[in-house]
Amino acid sequence: MELIKEHPVLDIGYFKRHEKVEFTFDGQRMEGYEGQPIAMALHSNGVRVYRETPEMKRTRGFFCAIGKCSSCFMVVDGAPNVRTCVTPLEGGMKVETQRGKGRVAIIPPSGE
């Protein structure tokens, strides 16, 4: 795992003081630091493609890193269109490449 060493806004040393956690990306186990942006953890693990555009099927990845564009939209724990550049990583998260507009997983209430 290669860490980003400098960032114009984030205090990178902040994450080194937090616990290392595991998460999955498209079914593959990865590691990151709790509380760091999901996109930072993915980038540290060599992931550069986060989604595919709906019409043209073009790939997108890390771009603005401040939550203003839609390049880092991914499916996180079943929820599409999550801005991974500003969403904190938590242990056990299931992160997936988003293809198209993304779909919300409908989970029936327990007992049905």
Residue pairs with C-beta under 8 A, 6 or more apart in sequence:
1 30
1 31
1 32
1 44
1 45
2 44
2 46
3 12
3 15
3 16
3 44
4 12
4 40
4 43
4 44
5 12
6 12
7 65
9 65
9 66
10 37
10 40
14 35
15 33
15 35
15 36
15 40
16 33
18 33
18 34
18 35
18 36
19 33
19 34
19 91
20 31
20 32
20 33
20 34
21 31
21 32
21 33
21 34
21 89
21 90
21 91
21 92
22 29
22 30
22 31
22 91
22 92
23 29
23 30
23 31
23 32
23 38
23 41
23 89
23 90
23 91
23 92
23 93
23 94
23 95
24 30
24 93
24 94
24 95
25 42
25 45
25 47
25 95
25 96
26 95
26 96
26 97
30 41
30 42
30 45
30 47
31 41
31 45
32 38
32 40
32 41
32 42
32 44
32 45
32 89
33 41
33 89
34 88
34 89
34 90
34 91
35 88
35 89
36 88
36 89
37 65
37 84
37 85
37 86
37 87
37 88
37 89
38 74
38 76
38 82
38 84
38 85
38 87
38 88
38 89
38 93
38 95
39 50
39 62
39 65
39 72
39 84
39 85
40 85
40 89
41 89
42 50
42 84
42 95
43 62
48 61
48 62
49 59
49 60
49 61
49 97
50 60
50 61
50 62
50 71
50 72
50 73
50 74
50 84
50 97
50 98
51 59
51 60
51 71
51 72
51 73
51 74
51 97
51 98
51 99
52 58
52 59
52 60
52 97
52 98
52 99
52 100
53 59
53 60
53 100
54 100
54 101
60 70
60 71
60 72
60 73
61 71
61 72
62 71
62 72
62 85
63 69
63 71
63 72
64 71
64 85
65 72
65 85
66 85
66 86
67 83
67 85
67 86
70 81
70 83
72 83
72 84
72 85
73 80
73 81
73 82
73 83
73 84
73 98
73 102
74 82
74 84
74 95
74 96
74 97
74 98
75 82
75 95
75 96
75 97
75 98
75 102
76 82
76 84
76 87
76 93
76 94
76 95
76 96
77 93
77 94
78 94
78 104
78 105
78 107
79 104
79 105
80 98
80 101
80 102
80 103
80 104
81 98
81 101
81 102
84 95
